Amino acid sequence: MTELQKTAPLWKLAHEARNRGDRAEALVHLEQIQALEPENLEAALEVSANLIELGQLELAAKHLPKDVDGTKHVGRAKYLLGRIHQGHGHIDDAQLAHGTMHTTRTNHH
């Protein structure tokens, strides 16, 4: 049985759990996928997204893949990084992660 054959049912279970609003159960299945496919960026992003929804921002940051440049996942990774910063109250960092911060700031005294 290939890794894809092993993970396909887990992806289905993860999506079903997420659609029911059960992020904790979805996370269990996603972590199983990640164990089988440690290089799977989509699984890592899904783990991070579920951890954010569960309020586990530090753990979400650790699971967020760092090597997404040049992949189709770069936008989602930046979005999730922005959510992590926002959750910590770091609005400037969140805006930078989202790519929305202006390059010049007005200096308020």
ChimeraX attribute file (.defattr): number of C-alpha atoms within 10 A of each C-alpha:
attribute: neighborCount
match mode: 1-to-1
recipient: residues
	/A:1	5
	/A:2	6
	/A:3	10
	/A:4	13
	/A:5	9
	/A:6	14
	/A:7	19
	/A:8	12
	/A:9	13
	/A:10	19
	/A:11	18
	/A:12	13
	/A:13	17
	/A:14	25
	/A:15	19
	/A:16	14
	/A:17	18
	/A:18	16
	/A:19	11
	/A:20	11
	/A:21	12
	/A:22	15
	/A:23	20
	/A:24	16
	/A:25	17
	/A:26	24
	/A:27	23
	/A:28	16
	/A:29	22
	/A:30	26
	/A:31	18
	/A:32	17
	/A:33	24
	/A:34	19
	/A:35	13
	/A:36	14
	/A:37	16
	/A:38	12
	/A:39	11
	/A:40	13
	/A:41	21
	/A:42	16
	/A:43	24
	/A:44	22
	/A:45	20
	/A:46	23
	/A:47	24
	/A:48	28
	/A:49	27
	/A:50	21
	/A:51	21
	/A:52	21
	/A:53	14
	/A:54	14
	/A:55	13
	/A:56	15
	/A:57	22
	/A:58	13
	/A:59	14
	/A:60	25
	/A:61	19
	/A:62	11
	/A:63	17
	/A:64	22
	/A:65	20
	/A:66	11
	/A:67	11
	/A:68	15
	/A:69	10
	/A:70	7
	/A:71	9
	/A:72	11
	/A:73	15
	/A:74	16
	/A:75	15
	/A:76	16
	/A:77	26
	/A:78	19
	/A:79	17
	/A:80	23
	/A:81	26
	/A:82	22
	/A:83	25
	/A:84	27
	/A:85	20
	/A:86	17
	/A:87	15
	/A:88	13
	/A:89	11
	/A:90	13
	/A:91	15
	/A:92	14
	/A:93	18
	/A:94	23
	/A:95	19
	/A:96	16
	/A:97	21
	/A:98	18
	/A:99	13
	/A:100	10
	/A:101	14
	/A:102	9
	/A:103	6
	/A:104	6
	/A:105	7
	/A:106	6
	/A:107	5
	/A:108	4
	/A:109	3
